[in-house]
Each structure stands twice: as C-alpha cells, then as structure tokens.
Amino acid sequence: MALHDTTPCSFPNLDPKEIGYLNTGKAGFYLHLCLLLDGMSWRRPLGVPNAEIVTRSQRSKGRAKKGKKRSGSETAALKDREFDRLWRCMEATEDALDGCERVIHIAD
C-alpha cells in the first residue's frame, strides 16, 4: 500500500521570503510524501519512495471574490496546480516499484 499525504512544515523563526509561505502567511513549506506499507503484514513500513517539497513564494491572496470559492473549471484552468503533486508522487512511486505485482495508492 502506498499512503500519500501532504503536511505543512512551519518555521516561525525563519524569513518566509527565503523559505516560502504557508497559507497562514507564516514561514514554511508543504511536504508531500508517500509511505509504503506491506499489505501482507499489519503496519509493517517499507520506506518512503518519494517526497516533494511544495513552496509558495508569496502569501496567499485569498479567494478571487470575497466569500466565493473557485469552481472546478476555474481550478482546472490554473497552470500551476499544487494538487498535481499527488499524480507526480504516484508516478514516481510506480517507477520506484517497477516489477512489483500490485500497488494500492491511498490518498485524501
């Protein structure tokens, strides 16, 4: 099993201009990683085949219109979509596990 997750890494004592911004406006970045677990043995970790750091060079500007979320088509039209990291991680994991009989990806 390949478990995927993204977690914020906060560094409040660093300059966000150097390390990046979290959506709170504070210094930090997002770490997306994949943890492999043996599907035949309960909770047996096998390792981390892929990790990716996602940085934001400026503070989030919020929603386009106050109180309104972007529609799916508006989000899909964005050139640099952060959620593409999931697909990149899945592909890298599949490449690392070349020859493995079966991999089940689990992501939120």
C-alpha positions in Angstrom: 0.0 0.0 0.0 1.2 3.5 -0.9 -0.1 6.1 1.6 0.0 9.7 0.3 -0.3 12.8 2.4 0.8 16.5 2.5 1.7 18.2 5.7 2.7 21.8 6.5 6.2 22.3 7.9 6.2 25.5 9.9 9.4 27.5 10.7 8.1 30.6 12.6 11.6 31.9 13.3 12.7 32.0 9.7 12.1 34.6 7.0 9.2 33.5 4.7 10.9 35.3 1.8 13.7 32.7 2.0 11.8 29.5 2.8 8.3 30.2 1.5 4.8 30.9 2.9 2.2 28.7 4.4 -1.5 29.6 3.8 -1.4 31.3 7.2 1.2 33.8 5.8 3.9 32.4 8.1 7.2 30.9 7.1 7.2 27.3 5.9 6.5 24.8 3.1 4.4 21.8 2.4 5.9 18.3 2.3 4.1 15.7 0.2 5.3 12.2 0.7 4.4 8.6 0.1 4.8 5.9 2.8 4.9 2.3 1.7 3.3 -0.4 3.9 3.4 -4.1 3.4 -0.2 -5.2 2.6 0.5 -8.7 3.8 1.8 -7.7 7.2 -0.1 -5.4 9.6 1.6 -1.9 9.8 5.0 -3.0 8.5 6.6 0.1 7.0 8.7 -0.5 3.9 10.0 3.1 3.3 9.4 6.4 1.6 9.9 6.1 -2.2 9.1 9.7 -2.9 8.9 13.1 -1.2 8.3 16.5 -2.7 8.5 20.0 -1.2 5.9 22.5 -2.3 6.7 26.1 -1.7 4.8 29.3 -2.2 6.8 32.4 -3.0 4.2 34.8 -1.7 1.3 35.0 0.7 -2.0 33.5 -0.4 -4.2 36.2 -1.9 -7.3 34.5 -0.8 -10.4 33.9 -2.9 -11.0 35.8 -6.1 -14.3 37.1 -4.8 -14.9 37.5 -1.1 -16.9 34.5 0.2 -16.8 32.7 -3.1 -14.8 29.6 -3.8 -13.3 28.8 -7.2 -15.3 26.5 -9.3 -13.8 23.2 -10.5 -13.4 24.6 -14.0 -11.6 27.7 -12.7 -9.2 25.5 -10.6 -8.6 23.2 -13.6 -7.6 26.1 -15.8 -4.8 27.1 -13.4 -1.4 26.5 -14.9 0.5 25.6 -11.7 -1.8 23.4 -9.6 -0.4 22.3 -6.4 -2.6 19.2 -6.3 -0.7 17.8 -9.3 1.9 16.8 -6.8 -0.3 13.7 -6.0 0.0 12.4 -9.6 3.7 13.2 -9.7 4.2 11.2 -6.5 2.1 8.3 -7.7 4.1 8.1 -10.9 7.4 8.3 -9.1 6.3 5.6 -6.7 5.2 3.3 -9.5 8.6 3.8 -11.2 10.4 3.0 -7.9 8.3 -0.1 -7.5 8.8 -1.3 -11.1 8.2 -5.1 -11.1 6.0 -5.0 -8.0 2.9 -7.2 -8.6 0.4 -4.8 -7.2 0.4 -1.3 -5.6 -2.7 0.2 -4.0 -2.5 4.1 -3.7 -4.4 5.7 -0.8 -4.8 9.5 -0.7 -7.2 12.0 0.6 
